[in-house]
Structures are given as C-alpha cells and as structure tokens.
Amino acid sequence: MILTIYSTVTPLLYRAVSIASFFHPKLRTFFTVRQGTLDALEKKINALPKPVFRIWIHAASVGEFEQARPIVSAMKKAQPDIDVVVSFLSTSGYQTRKNYPDASAVFYLPIDTKSNARRLIEILKPDALLVMRYDFWPNHLIAAKKHGTALILAAAVLQKNSPYFKPLVKTFYHSVFALFDKIYTSSSRDTESFREVFRCKNTETAGDPRFDQVLLRSRNTQRVAHLSPLFAHHTVLVAGSVWKQDELVLLPAWQELKHRPSLIMVPHETDHDNLERLSRHLTQCNISFSKVSEGIEHFDAINQVLIIDETGYLAELYSIASIAYVGGGFGINVHNTIEPAAYGIPVLFGSRHHNSPEAENLVECGGAAVVHNSAELREKLAFLTANKENRMRMGELAGTFVTSRIGATKKIADYILEQKRTRNDR
C-alpha cells in the first residue's frame, strides 16, 4: 500500500521540485544532466551484443561505487562475459567514473517515476541489480522485480540513530527492503537489525568490500617510492584529507610536541587558492615547508613539513606513516579511516565521525582515537611519539580491525555468479 502511494505521488513531487530548480543551481543540474538519458542509453545498449548475463550496479556516488569495484573485478576475473552497467545518482559519481573500463554503459539514474523505471528496465533487461549501501528508488526496484531481476543489497548499514527506525519511515522501508532477494550487511549488528526490525530473513553478514579493496591497494606503494627514503628512520605523522578546521587543531598540537614527528600534510582541496592560503598559514606559524610539486631534492624531513599538492598520493602515503591523522572530523564528517588502518598504524580524527560506522568501530576496537580540540590531539600525539610500544600496540589493533573484515567481495561475487549459473541452466 505505502509503495503504491509513493508511486502515485512521485510524479507530482518531481514536477514541483523541477519548478523549484529554476531558483536552485544544484537542483537545476540534477534535472538538466538527466535530459535525454534514456534515449542515449537505449542507443548504446542496442549497439551491444546480447549479453549472457547483465548486472546493473547502482551507487549514490563515488564512495559507494568504490565498494562495488572489487566485486566487479572478482566477477570479471571469474566470468569475463558478464556485462556490467552502472548508474549514479550524483553528478560527481558519474563524472568521476563515466569512463569506468569494466562497464559497457555508465549513466545517470533517471528520475524515479513508474514510466521511467519501466522504460529503463525494458532497455537494460538486467539479470541482477546490485544496490550499494543505500539509495533506494522504489519504482525502479519494483520494475526490476517484475522483470524477474535478482535484487541484491550490499554493504548495507543500519546505524543506531538512523531515521529508518522512526515509525512511519520504518513502515516505508520495510516494504522497500522486502523487495530484495538478498541483503549483505557490513556487520552482525546490522544483520540483527534487518532481521529483527524489518523481518528480512534473507540477510547475511558479509562485511564491507572496501576492506578488500583497501588491503589490496596497500600492497602497492610505487607512487611514494621516491618519498620513502626521505623519511627513513623517522617517526612520521601523515595528515590526510585535511581542511582549514583541521589545520587549526593539528598545527598548534604538532608544534608543542617534545618529540616532534616529521609531518606530511595532504590538503583535501588542492586548488591554487587553498594551497596559497595554507602556505600563508604555515608561514605565519613560522613553519618551514616544501611542496612535492616543486621537487624534493632539498627537502629536510626534520625541519620542514612536506605538502602534497598533487592528487593520487594519499592512500599509499600511509605506508610511510607511523601515525595517521584523518581530516574532516572538525567539519562535516571524517574521511576514509580504513586506508591508514590497513597499514597497521594508529589513527586519530575529530569528533564528527558518526556517519562513518567503520570509524566508530575502529575507535571501539582501540585502533583509533577521537580528539575534540588541539590540547587533546597534542596529548594523543605525545603518547604515541614518546613510546614506540604505544604506537605498535594501537597500530596492531588498527591493522587487525581491517584484516578481520576482509572476505565480503568473494561472498557477494559468488552469490551473483550463482545467479548467472542458475539462469543459464534454465
């Protein structure tokens, strides 16, 4: 009943939002980029040979798609003839991965009306639909279900204070989750919530495929091979994805340390204006620095801070680190905490981390610590720099946190491959 109401109301709602988009640039972009999507997609799909098995992967944005990438790689390695198509809700997701080599088509998810959903399914004729983490659009799910598509939800999370648990919202999502043939969660706690609260008995704990991806990437450190010798035999603090708010907490804490580690800073934004602002700030703090783009021949790891003003370094930079500080926790939300943890080093970040279950779990297991101000950060850094055993103990907990959570990729990929075998046998 509630999904029927949703399907009836959505065309009116989208019409109202489209009118409002004339006064809101981001909303206007949302509608503009979707113009002609189905026509262009139909032309592209019709030009492809008929697939043996087609899986449609939907992700809200880049972060969610990163969870899908190891699954796609595993499927393609086992069955190269599988056809993959990918949809995104966000502009940033589409723009970043529109040329993803393992997909025969990458497109914006059309607006969630019954007519759009029916046409999309007619074009794709997907054998399976894999939705990553969240971003559920009922009309598309219902149309896929009617087509006979296997619906799979992966890396699903139900956080403690999630709106999903509120009475009216819970009723809606109970109907949505019931559409899925299989739900793979990130933790046993999530599995329990799906089973007990939403009565989804087809739920299984798999973990987060990002752990597999991060661990795999951690074995490749070629990007930073030329930097490693500069920091040999030094205690190194890598501050990754830092914003201005992080700098105001980090730099005073670092300057006041008795045993000051070598510092590598990786700004989240590497545009000219932000780098100029950071340079002025460091100069005002009497901190000598060097930018990686300007060469490292004369860099002094003891007396200078290294600024990474180019992209593509961060994940591998943690291989040089003794301690990691992850930015974002003094802004909207902390950035990726799995990447540094994979290298078995202590992880520190600000208090805004509650939208990242992996960050919360990392704190719970003892592999990370939350700091609320510069004084707390100084205290944590002093504890970790004064005694190597303290670092090793906390770092070991962080590393174990990652290695104990691998295996999601294989579990999810095996289920999809089984769907392929079952359909081919019909």
Helices and strands as residue ranges (DSSP letters): H 2-20, G 21-23, H 25-32, H 37-46, E 54-59, H 62-78, E 83-88, H 91-97, E 105-108, H 114-124, E 128-132, H 138-147, E 150-156, G 163-165, H 167-177, E 182-185, H 188-197, E 203-205, H 209-217, G 222-224, G 228-231, E 236-242, H 244-255, E 262-267, H 272-284, E 289-291, G 292-294, E 305-307, H 314-317, E 323-326, H 338-341, E 347-349, H 357-365, E 368-370, H 374-386, H 388-403, H 408-425
